[in-house]
Every structure is written in C-alpha cells, then in structure tokens.
Amino acid sequence: MRKIGWGAIALFLAAFAVFESVKYGLPTTVATLVFFVLIDLARLVGVRPPGALYQAVHRVWIPLVVLVTYSFGPIVWPPLFTAALGWLTRIALERAFGRGRGSPAER
C-alpha cells in the first residue's frame, strides 16, 4: 500500500513539474531535470551509502521544506520551485519502486 501511495505522489509531482515547466519556460525545465537526476549525479561523483551526503539527497523533508518555504515566502524564482519538484518526484519514484530509504538493500 505504501508503494502505491508513493507512486501516486510521484505521478502528481511529475504532472505538476511539467505544468510549471511549460508555464515558466526553459530555466524551470532545466532545473527540474537537473534535480530529477541529482541522485544519479551524486552517485556518479562517488557518493555512496551510508554517508551524510547520500542521506541528504534521499531525504524527503529537504525538497519539501524548499517547496513550502517558496510557496509561503517572499522568494519569487520559479526554477527553485521546479527544482524541488523534480527532486521530490525522483525520491517518490525511488520509494514507489522500492529503491529509496528503507528498502532491503539499505537496511
């Protein structure tokens, strides 16, 4: 049931990221895509579990704090918002497919 929930959240976030990217143009699209592959980029530069940086790129609360702060704060820069959407989408996808925090491979 948990995987289905993460999958539904991932679909919603992906649709929202596409909507915002179309609405605001190329900079937001680039930010979304770069942060969507952030976990892969971190892995390419040698970030491995159980290190602190590895844990940071897999935490849900970091992009969530960015989204909430952006939504209620004075900052108006859409690429920041869509970057957090891309990052959170990737985390949700990994958890939906059992590769995120708490999967058997990481215990």
N, C-alpha and C positions, 0 to 999 in steps of 0.2 A: 504494500500500500504506500509505503514511504517513497519508493521509486516512482510510482505513478504520480504522486504529488510533485516530486522534483521535476518530472517530465512535463507536467502541466505548467509549472512555473517557468521552465526553460522555454516552452513554446510561447508563453505570454511575453516574456522578456525579449525573446528574439523578434517577435512581431512589433513590440514597442520600439526596439532599437532600429528596425527597418523603417518604421514610421518616422521616427525622429531624424534618421539619416536622410531620408527623402525630403523631409521638411526643411532641414538646415544645410544640406549640401555636402560637398566633398570632405571638408575638415572633420565633420562629425562621422562620416562613413569611415575615414581612415582611423580615427580614434577608436571607433567601435571594433574594427577588425584587428588593430594592434593589440588592444586589451583582451580581445577574444582569444588571441594566440599567446597571450602573456605567459601562461603556464608552460606552453611548449618552448617559448623563448628562454624562460628561466631554466628549463631542463637542458636546453642546448648549451647554456653557459656553465653548466655543471652544478646547478642547484639540485640537491638530492635530499630525500628524507633521511633523518628526521630533523634537519636543520631549521633554524628560525625563519630564514627567508622562504624556504619551501612551505613552511606552515603559514606564513603571511600571504602567499599567493593563493592559498587554498581556503582561506577564511572567508565566510560569507559576510561577516559583520563589517569588514573594511569597505567593500564597494557599496554595501547597504548604507553605511554612515555617509559616504560621499553622496549617494542619491538623496537621502533625507536632508542633509545639510544644504545641498544645492537647491532642493525644492523649497526650503523654507528660509534660506539665507539670502544675502544681498548679491551673491555672485551670479553673473549672467554670462556664461560661456558654454554654449551647448556641447562642444566636444568633451568637456569634463563629464557632463551628464551621460552622454552616449558611451564614453569610455567605461564608466562604471556599469552601464547596462550590458556592454559586451563582456566585461569581466564576470559579472554575476551570472550571465547566461552560460558562460563556459563552466563555472562552478556547478550550476544547476544541472547541466548536461552530464558532467562527470559523476555527480551523485545519482542521477537517474540511471546511468549505465553501470553503477557500482564501482567506479574508479576513484571516487573522491574520498574525503576524510571519513574514516570509519569502515572502509572496505576491508575485506580479509587480508589483502596484500599489505595494508598499512598497520595492521594490529601487531 
